Amino acid sequence: MMAHEQPAVLDAGTRDDQDHPPAPRPRRSPRRLLLPLLVAALLAQMAVAMVTAAVAQTPTIDEPVYVGTAADYLREHRLRLNPEHPPLGKLVIATGVALADPHVDIGFRGDQGAFGRHLLYESGNDPWRLMLWARLPVIALTLLCGLVVFAFAREVAGAAAGAVALALYTFSPDLVAHGSLATLDVPAAGLTLTSVWLLWRARERPRPWPGLVGAGAAFGAAAAVKMSVLPAFPVILALAAVSVSRSGAPRGRAAVARAARGAAVVAVAAVAVVWLSYLAVDPLLRWSPGGQVPAVHGLRGLLVDLMPFPEAYRDGMRVQFGLENRPWEGFLFGRLYTGSLWYYLPAALLVKTPLGMLALWAAGAVVLLRSARLRPAAPYVLVPPAVLLLAAMQGTRDFGTRYALFVPMFLAVAAGCVLVARARWAVVAAGALVLCTAVSSVRTYPFYLPYSNEAFGGPAQTRLRLHDSNVDWGQDLGRLADRLRERYPGERVWLVYKGSGVPSYYGIDADDPRTVPVREVHGLLVVSDSAAAKARGRLAELLDSSRPIDDVGHSITVYRR
């Protein structure tokens, strides 16, 4: 009997398994896929905008210097060109230059600007191809910084806040414009943001030390791209101390010691990355300045001497201070002036930021400060850009909002916080303002560099209020060549171009009208808008007696004489 009972038990177990099969794996809800798809779509449209701009634009004023220096790093491994900026940003550009594999004339003698132009136009290289490859690494880094903005806002205020922040980031005309160039402004701002985000994450971790090392390395990378981020270093150290003190249990002296250790970890990591960036170019750290390094005295000189950085870095700081002492010309709201205006950058940001974005920035900052839940994040999101903006406002070079690109990055995170207010009107208002920002940004396509918002007349009117990298940085020489060939074939052309491109390479046969008497200038007078903004003497007389007939990229105006 027992021998016949075992199969019955097995049969019962088998029937039980059939009656209750294993539960199927839960499928991912379609709603959960919406956020990743939205993030991908926002980054994709930004990538398209940046690549489109990168393909169509000729070299801006600074780009040949950085591309030439990157090529020199790759070929000669020497710290010679462009000492006023540390090497890391140019090493990023060098990854694209290496793939382009240009011919480099190592025997060329000339300054860094001449070396860059020689590389692009006189060494047998294709400048269109070389510039695109040089710009692609910066484009990629700009997109990665978008993910940091998204992650930062999501961790502070939730997934919806992350989506709003990313939307503002990807539709920012300034970030699209400068993220598509082989320059240093976006990488420096994005790495600073990354450092602060990692400090915020360290605050929430029981073991904050890996996050502190990452934050220090990120800020060191930012400082190894542009020295202009250094005023934020004390803020970074203070935030590191706060993060450590919040993540641990000690009180009293133990807490103070722990906070000091946290700040020290960040400082050591930052300094190490700066040194490594120089060692990556030349492991022997051979340094002989190609030009005269100005002497810096007083408090500035003392600070430079005390910096724990390579001599090449400190000489670069001396060069920067020397540049600050020059009598630069500025242009704001139609006024040409010598020197600087303390309110220049806030005014320029007001002109060049979409109106919906401005509203969300202000609302987000208010919510951060008033919400008890979000107030701990306020020092991380608001203090670093405030300190950097105040420092930039003391500068003497009123050349553009590119000196304040950290503002749209950090304040995008703040703007996402408006959704913490659960009221339906807040959600609807935020959505409407994001949509207005997107429409304003898309309308300026593909001319992002001269963007201004609708309150100031849009990109066609930017030249009346701002100059230089705000509107005309030499980017439309190729478009000008196409326009002259298509609309004005065979006409006499007089050209005043402000940029680093070589007009003859693009087929532009033109003379400088400033070298002959005014009465001899007949035909087409083509003038970069930055040059027109600062016109004096003979050029001003020529413009006053000419009739504008065409516009190229909202950065170059064609006149008839």
TIDO-103933 format. One record per residue (C-alpha): residue in one letter; x negated, y, z negated. Coordinates in steps of 0.2 Angstrom, whole numbers, always signed. Each point is the difference from the previous one (the first is absolute). Layout:
BEGIN
['A' [X Y Z]];
...
END
This chain:
BEGIN
['M' [+0 +0 +0]];
['M' [-14 +12 -4]];
['A' [-9 -4 +16]];
['H' [+16 +6 +10]];
['E' [+2 +16 -10]];
['Q' [-16 +9 +6]];
['P' [+6 +2 +18]];
['A' [+16 +7 -7]];
['V' [-9 +13 -9]];
['L' [-11 +5 +15]];
['D' [+16 +1 +11]];
['A' [+8 +12 -13]];
['G' [-16 +11 +0]];
['T' [+0 +0 +19]];
['R' [+18 +5 +1]];
['D' [-3 +13 -14]];
['D' [-14 +8 +11]];
['Q' [+12 +0 +15]];
['D' [+14 +8 -10]];
['H' [-12 +13 -6]];
['P' [-13 +4 +13]];
['P' [-15 +12 -5]];
['A' [+5 +18 +1]];
['P' [-5 +8 +16]];
['R' [-14 +14 -1]];
['P' [+8 +17 -2]];
['R' [-1 +10 +16]];
['R' [-7 +17 -1]];
['S' [+15 +13 +0]];
['P' [+1 +10 +16]];
['R' [+1 +15 -12]];
['R' [-17 -4 -7]];
['L' [-8 +1 +17]];
['L' [+7 +18 +3]];
['L' [-14 +8 -10]];
['P' [-15 -9 +9]];
['L' [+8 +4 +17]];
['L' [+2 +18 -5]];
['V' [-18 +2 -5]];
['A' [-6 -9 +16]];
['A' [+11 +11 +10]];
['L' [-5 +16 -8]];
['L' [-19 -4 +1]];
['A' [+3 -6 +18]];
['Q' [+7 +17 +6]];
['M' [-14 +9 -9]];
['A' [-13 -11 +9]];
['V' [+8 +3 +17]];
['A' [+0 +19 -3]];
['M' [-18 +0 -6]];
['V' [-6 -11 +14]];
['T' [+9 +10 +13]];
['A' [-8 +16 -6]];
['A' [-17 -8 -1]];
['V' [+1 -6 +18]];
['A' [+5 +17 +7]];
['Q' [-10 +12 -10]];
['T' [-18 +6 +4]];
['P' [-13 +2 -13]];
['T' [+4 +12 -14]];
['I' [-13 +12 -7]];
['D' [-7 -11 -13]];
['E' [+2 -17 +8]];
['P' [-15 -1 +11]];
['V' [-11 +4 -15]];
['Y' [+7 -15 -10]];
['V' [+0 -12 +15]];
['G' [-18 +5 +4]];
['T' [-5 -2 -18]];
['A' [+8 -17 +0]];
['A' [-9 -5 +15]];
['D' [-16 +6 -7]];
['Y' [+3 -10 -16]];
['L' [+3 -16 +10]];
['R' [-15 +2 +11]];
['E' [-13 +9 -10]];
['H' [+5 -4 -18]];
['R' [-5 +18 -6]];
['L' [+8 +13 -11]];
['R' [-3 +15 +12]];
['L' [+15 +7 +8]];
['N' [+15 +8 -9]];
['P' [-7 +0 -18]];
['E' [+14 +12 -6]];
['H' [+11 -16 -1]];
['P' [-4 -16 -8]];
['P' [-2 -15 +12]];
['L' [+15 -12 -4]];
['G' [+13 +9 +11]];
['K' [-12 -1 +14]];
['L' [-4 -18 -3]];
['V' [+19 -4 +1]];
['I' [+0 +9 +17]];
['A' [-16 -10 +4]];
['T' [+10 -16 +0]];
['G' [+10 +6 +15]];
['V' [-16 +8 +8]];
['A' [-9 -17 -1]];
['L' [+14 -9 +9]];
['A' [-1 +14 +14]];
['D' [-19 -3 +1]];
['P' [-5 +16 +7]];
['H' [-17 +5 +7]];
['V' [-9 +11 -12]];
['D' [-14 +11 +6]];
['I' [-12 -1 -15]];
['G' [-12 +12 +7]];
['F' [+13 +14 +1]];
['R' [-5 +15 -10]];
['G' [+13 +12 -6]];
['D' [+12 +4 -14]];
['Q' [+14 -12 -6]];
['G' [+13 +9 +12]];
['A' [-11 -1 +15]];
['F' [-5 -18 -4]];
['G' [+19 -5 -1]];
['R' [+4 +9 +17]];
['H' [-15 -8 +8]];
['L' [+6 -17 -6]];
['L' [+17 +3 +7]];
['Y' [-3 +9 +16]];
['E' [-19 -2 +6]];
['S' [-5 -18 -5]];
['G' [+10 -10 +12]];
['N' [+14 -4 -12]];
['D' [+19 +2 +3]];
['P' [+6 +13 -13]];
['W' [+18 -6 +1]];
['R' [-4 -18 -4]];
['L' [-13 +5 -13]];
['M' [+11 +12 -9]];
['L' [+14 -12 +0]];
['W' [-10 -14 -8]];
['A' [-7 +13 -13]];
['R' [+17 +5 -5]];
['L' [+8 -17 -2]];
['P' [-9 -4 -17]];
['V' [+7 +16 -7]];
['I' [+17 -4 +7]];
['A' [-1 -17 -9]];
['L' [-5 +8 -16]];
['T' [+14 +12 +1]];
['L' [+13 -14 +2]];
['L' [-8 -9 -15]];
['C' [+2 +16 -11]];
['G' [+18 +0 +5]];
['L' [+2 -17 -9]];
['V' [-8 +8 -15]];
['V' [+13 +14 +0]];
['F' [+13 -13 +1]];
['A' [-7 -11 -14]];
['F' [-3 +15 -11]];
['A' [+18 +6 +1]];
['R' [+7 -17 -1]];
['E' [-9 -4 -16]];
['V' [+5 +17 -8]];
['A' [+18 +1 +5]];
['G' [+6 -15 +10]];
['A' [+1 -7 +17]];
['A' [+11 +13 +7]];
['A' [-12 +14 -6]];
['G' [-14 -10 +9]];
['A' [+10 +1 +16]];
['V' [+3 +19 -1]];
['A' [-18 +3 -4]];
['L' [-6 -10 +15]];
['A' [+13 +8 +11]];
['L' [-7 +18 -4]];
['Y' [-18 -6 +1]];
['T' [+3 -8 +18]];
['F' [+10 +15 +6]];
['S' [-12 +13 -6]];
['P' [-7 +10 +15]];
['D' [-16 +4 -9]];
['L' [-4 -18 -4]];
['V' [+4 -6 +17]];
['A' [-10 +14 +8]];
['H' [-16 -2 -11]];
['G' [+2 -19 -2]];
['S' [-2 -2 +19]];
['L' [-17 +9 +0]];
['A' [-17 -6 -4]];
['T' [-2 +12 -14]];
['L' [-2 -1 -19]];
['D' [+15 +8 -8]];
['V' [+13 -14 +0]];
['P' [-12 -13 -6]];
['A' [-6 +11 -15]];
['A' [+18 +4 -5]];
['G' [+6 -18 +2]];
['L' [-14 -7 -10]];
['T' [+3 +12 -14]];
['L' [+18 -5 +0]];
['T' [-5 -18 -1]];
['S' [-11 +3 -15]];
['V' [+14 +8 -10]];
['W' [+12 -14 +5]];
['L' [-12 -13 -7]];
['L' [-1 +10 -16]];
['W' [+19 +0 -1]];
['R' [+0 -19 +2]];
['A' [-14 -2 -13]];
['R' [+11 +9 -12]];
['E' [+13 -14 +1]];
['R' [-13 -14 -1]];
['P' [-6 -9 -17]];
['R' [-17 -1 +8]];
['P' [-3 +16 +9]];
['W' [-18 -1 +4]];
['P' [+1 -8 +18]];
['G' [+12 +14 +4]];
['L' [-12 +13 -7]];
['V' [-14 -6 +10]];
['G' [+11 +0 +16]];
['A' [+5 +18 -4]];
['G' [-17 +6 -3]];
['A' [-6 -9 +16]];
['A' [+14 +9 +10]];
['F' [-4 +17 -7]];
['G' [-18 -3 +4]];
['A' [+5 -4 +17]];
['A' [+10 +16 +2]];
['A' [-15 +10 -7]];
['A' [-11 -9 +12]];
['V' [+11 +6 +15]];
['K' [+2 +18 -6]];
['M' [-7 +10 -14]];
['S' [+16 +10 -1]];
['V' [+8 -13 -11]];
['L' [-12 +2 -14]];
['P' [+10 +13 -10]];
['A' [+12 -15 -3]];
['F' [-13 -10 -9]];
['P' [+3 +6 -17]];
['V' [+19 -3 +2]];
['I' [-4 -18 +6]];
['L' [-11 -3 -15]];
['A' [+14 +7 -12]];
['L' [+13 -11 +9]];
['A' [-11 -15 -2]];
['A' [-1 +4 -19]];
['V' [+19 +2 -1]];
['S' [+2 -17 +9]];
['V' [-11 -9 -11]];
['S' [+7 +7 -16]];
['R' [+18 -5 +6]];
['S' [-5 -17 +5]];
['G' [-8 -6 -16]];
['A' [+5 -2 -18]];
['P' [-14 +9 -10]];
['R' [+4 +16 -9]];
['G' [-11 +14 -7]];
['R' [-19 -1 +3]];
['A' [+2 -16 +9]];
['A' [+12 +7 +12]];
['V' [-12 +15 +4]];
['A' [-14 -12 +2]];
['R' [+10 -10 +12]];
['A' [+6 +15 +10]];
['A' [-18 +6 +1]];
['R' [-6 -17 +7]];
['G' [+14 +1 +13]];
['A' [-6 +17 +6]];
['A' [-18 -6 +0]];
['V' [+5 -16 +11]];
['V' [+9 +12 +13]];
['A' [-15 +12 +0]];
['V' [-13 -14 +2]];
['A' [+10 -8 +14]];
['A' [+2 +16 +9]];
['V' [-18 +5 +0]];
['A' [-5 -17 +5]];
['V' [+11 +1 +16]];
['V' [-8 +17 +5]];
['W' [-17 -8 -2]];
['L' [+5 -15 +10]];
['S' [+7 +10 +14]];
['Y' [-17 +8 +3]];
['L' [-9 -16 -2]];
['A' [+11 -7 +13]];
['V' [-7 +12 +13]];
['D' [-18 -1 -6]];
['P' [-6 -12 -13]];
['L' [-15 +10 -3]];
['L' [+9 +16 -2]];
['R' [-12 +10 +10]];
['W' [+6 +18 +1]];
['S' [-7 +15 +8]];
['P' [+13 +14 +4]];
['G' [+0 +5 +18]];
['G' [+4 +18 -4]];
['Q' [-3 +12 -14]];
['V' [+9 -5 -16]];
['P' [+6 +16 -9]];
['A' [-5 +3 -18]];
['V' [+15 +0 -13]];
['H' [-2 +9 -16]];
['G' [+10 +3 -16]];
['L' [+13 -13 -6]];
['R' [+2 -7 +18]];
['G' [-18 -4 +1]];
['L' [+0 -8 -18]];
['L' [+14 -11 +5]];
['V' [-8 -6 +16]];
['D' [-16 -3 -9]];
['L' [+9 -11 -13]];
['M' [+10 -10 +12]];
['P' [-5 -19 -1]];
['F' [+0 -2 +19]];
['P' [-14 -2 +13]];
['E' [-10 +15 +5]];
['A' [+8 +0 +17]];
['Y' [+17 +2 -8]];
['R' [-5 +14 -11]];
['D' [-8 +9 +15]];
['G' [+16 -2 +9]];
['M' [+9 +9 -15]];
['R' [-13 +14 +2]];
['V' [+4 +1 +18]];
['Q' [+19 +1 -4]];
['F' [-3 +14 -12]];
['G' [-10 +9 +13]];
['L' [+15 -2 +12]];
['E' [+11 +7 -13]];
['N' [-10 +16 -1]];
['R' [+2 +4 +19]];
['P' [+13 +14 +5]];
['W' [+13 -11 +9]];
['E' [+14 +7 +9]];
['G' [+18 -5 -5]];
['F' [+17 +2 +9]];
['L' [+17 +0 -9]];
['F' [+17 +6 +5]];
['G' [-8 +11 +14]];
['R' [-13 +7 -11]];
['L' [-19 -2 +4]];
['Y' [-11 +2 -15]];
['T' [-18 -3 -6]];
['G' [-2 -11 -15]];
['S' [+14 -10 -8]];
['L' [+17 +2 -7]];
['W' [+4 -10 -16]];
['Y' [+18 -3 +6]];
['Y' [-5 -6 +17]];
['L' [+2 -19 -3]];
['P' [+17 +1 -8]];
['A' [+6 +12 +14]];
['A' [-7 -12 +13]];
['L' [+8 -15 -8]];
['L' [+17 +9 +0]];
['V' [-2 +3 +18]];
['K' [-6 -17 +5]];
['T' [+11 -11 -11]];
['P' [+17 -6 +6]];
['L' [+14 +9 -10]];
['G' [+8 -17 -6]];
['M' [-17 -5 -6]];
['L' [-3 +16 -10]];
['A' [+17 -2 -8]];
['L' [-3 -18 -5]];
['W' [-17 +5 -7]];
['A' [+7 +13 -12]];
['A' [+14 -12 -5]];
['G' [-11 -14 -3]];
['A' [-12 +10 -11]];
['V' [+15 +6 -10]];
['V' [+6 -17 -3]];
['L' [-17 -6 -5]];
['L' [-2 +13 -13]];
['R' [+18 -1 -7]];
['S' [+3 -19 +0]];
['A' [-6 -8 -16]];
['R' [-2 -17 +9]];
['L' [-11 +8 +14]];
['R' [-9 +13 -11]];
['P' [-15 -11 -3]];
['A' [-4 -1 +19]];
['A' [+1 +19 +2]];
['P' [-19 +3 -5]];
['Y' [-5 -13 +13]];
['V' [+11 +6 +14]];
['L' [-1 +19 -3]];
['V' [-16 +5 -8]];
['P' [-13 -6 +12]];
['P' [+8 +9 +15]];
['A' [+2 +15 -10]];
['V' [-18 +1 -5]];
['L' [-6 -4 +17]];
['L' [+11 +13 +7]];
['L' [-6 +13 -12]];
['A' [-18 -4 +4]];
['A' [+4 +1 +19]];
['M' [+8 +17 -2]];
['Q' [-16 +7 -7]];
['G' [-9 -5 +16]];
['T' [-5 +13 +13]];
['R' [+5 -10 +16]];
['D' [+18 +3 +4]];
['F' [+0 -12 +14]];
['G' [+15 -11 -2]];
['T' [+11 -11 -11]];
['R' [-12 -14 +4]];
['Y' [-9 +6 -16]];
['A' [+16 -5 -10]];
['L' [+5 -17 +7]];
['F' [+1 -7 -17]];
['V' [+16 +11 -3]];
['P' [+11 -10 +12]];
['M' [-7 -16 -6]];
['F' [+3 +2 -19]];
['L' [+16 +10 +2]];
['A' [+7 -14 +11]];
['V' [-1 -11 -15]];
['A' [+8 +14 -11]];
['A' [+14 +2 +13]];
['G' [+5 -18 -1]];
['C' [+4 +3 -19]];
['V' [+16 +9 +5]];
['L' [+9 -16 +1]];
['V' [-2 -3 -18]];
['A' [+15 +11 -2]];
['R' [+13 -13 +4]];
['A' [+14 +12 +5]];
['R' [+7 -3 +17]];
['W' [-4 +18 +5]];
['A' [-18 -2 -4]];
['V' [-2 -15 +11]];
['V' [+10 +8 +15]];
['A' [-10 +16 -2]];
['A' [-16 -9 +0]];
['G' [+5 -10 +15]];
['A' [+5 +15 +10]];
['L' [-16 +9 -4]];
['V' [-11 -15 +5]];
['L' [+10 +0 +17]];
['C' [-2 +19 +2]];
['T' [-19 -3 -2]];
['A' [-1 -14 +12]];
['V' [+10 +10 +13]];
['S' [-12 +15 -2]];
['S' [-15 -11 +1]];
['V' [+6 -10 +16]];
['R' [+5 +16 +8]];
['T' [-18 +6 +0]];
['Y' [-7 -16 +8]];
['P' [-13 -1 +7]];
['F' [-6 +17 -6]];
['Y' [-3 -3 -18]];
['L' [-15 +11 -3]];
['P' [+9 +17 +3]];
['Y' [+16 -5 -9]];
['S' [+10 +12 -10]];
['N' [+17 -2 -7]];
['E' [+16 +8 +7]];
['A' [+0 +14 -12]];
['F' [-16 +7 +8]];
['G' [+5 -4 +18]];
['G' [-6 -17 +3]];
['P' [-17 -5 +8]];
['A' [+2 +13 +14]];
['Q' [-2 +14 -13]];
['T' [-13 -7 -11]];
['R' [-14 +10 +9]];
['L' [+9 +16 -6]];
['R' [-3 -4 -18]];
['L' [-15 -12 -2]];
['H' [-16 -5 +10]];
['D' [-14 -12 +1]];
['S' [+5 -18 -5]];
['N' [+17 +5 -4]];
['V' [+4 +2 +18]];
['D' [-15 +0 +12]];
['W' [-15 -10 -4]];
['G' [-6 -3 +18]];
['Q' [+12 -16 +2]];
['D' [+9 +5 +17]];
['L' [-15 +2 +12]];
['G' [+5 -15 +10]];
['R' [+18 +5 +0]];
['L' [-5 +17 +7]];
['A' [-10 -8 +14]];
['D' [+15 -10 +5]];
['R' [+11 +16 -1]];
['L' [-12 +10 +11]];
['R' [-1 -14 +13]];
['E' [+19 -2 +1]];
['R' [+7 +17 -1]];
['Y' [-15 +12 +5]];
['P' [-11 -9 +13]];
['G' [-13 +11 +8]];
['E' [+3 +15 -11]];
['R' [-14 +10 -9]];
['V' [-1 -5 -18]];
['W' [-8 +10 -14]];
['L' [-1 -10 -16]];
['V' [-3 +4 -19]];
['Y' [+0 -17 -8]];
['K' [-3 -3 -18]];
['G' [-5 -18 -3]];
['S' [-14 -13 +3]];
['G' [+6 -7 +16]];
['V' [-9 +4 +16]];
['P' [+12 +8 +13]];
['S' [-10 -5 +15]];
['Y' [+1 -18 -4]];
['Y' [+19 +0 +1]];
['G' [-1 +9 +17]];
['I' [+3 +18 -6]];
['D' [-10 +12 +10]];
['A' [+1 +16 -9]];
['D' [-10 +16 -6]];
['D' [+0 +9 -16]];
['P' [+10 +17 +2]];
['R' [-10 +8 -14]];
['T' [-16 +0 +11]];
['V' [+7 +11 +13]];
['P' [+9 +17 +1]];
['V' [+19 -1 -4]];
['R' [+4 +7 +18]];
['E' [-8 -16 +8]];
['V' [+10 -12 -9]];
['H' [+15 -6 +11]];
['G' [+9 -16 +2]];
['L' [+3 -11 -15]];
['L' [-6 +4 -17]];
['V' [+0 -15 -11]];
['V' [-3 +3 -19]];
['S' [+0 -12 -15]];
['D' [+13 +7 -13]];
['S' [-13 +0 -13]];
['A' [-11 +11 +10]];
['A' [+15 +11 +4]];
['A' [+5 +2 -18]];
['K' [-18 +7 -3]];
['A' [-1 +10 +16]];
['R' [-10 +16 -1]];
['G' [-8 +12 +12]];
['R' [+0 -6 +18]];
['L' [+11 -16 -3]];
['A' [+13 +10 -9]];
['E' [+0 +13 +15]];
['L' [+2 -15 +12]];
['L' [+15 -7 -10]];
['D' [+9 +16 -2]];
['S' [-1 +3 +19]];
['S' [+5 -18 +5]];
['R' [+17 -9 +1]];
['P' [+2 -18 -9]];
['I' [+7 -12 +13]];
['D' [-3 -17 -7]];
['D' [-4 -10 -16]];
['V' [-11 -16 -2]];
['G' [+4 -11 -15]];
['H' [+5 +16 -10]];
['S' [-19 +3 -3]];
['I' [-6 +8 +17]];
['T' [+9 +14 +9]];
['V' [-1 +4 +18]];
['Y' [+1 +18 +6]];
['R' [+2 +8 +17]];
['R' [-11 +15 +5]];
END
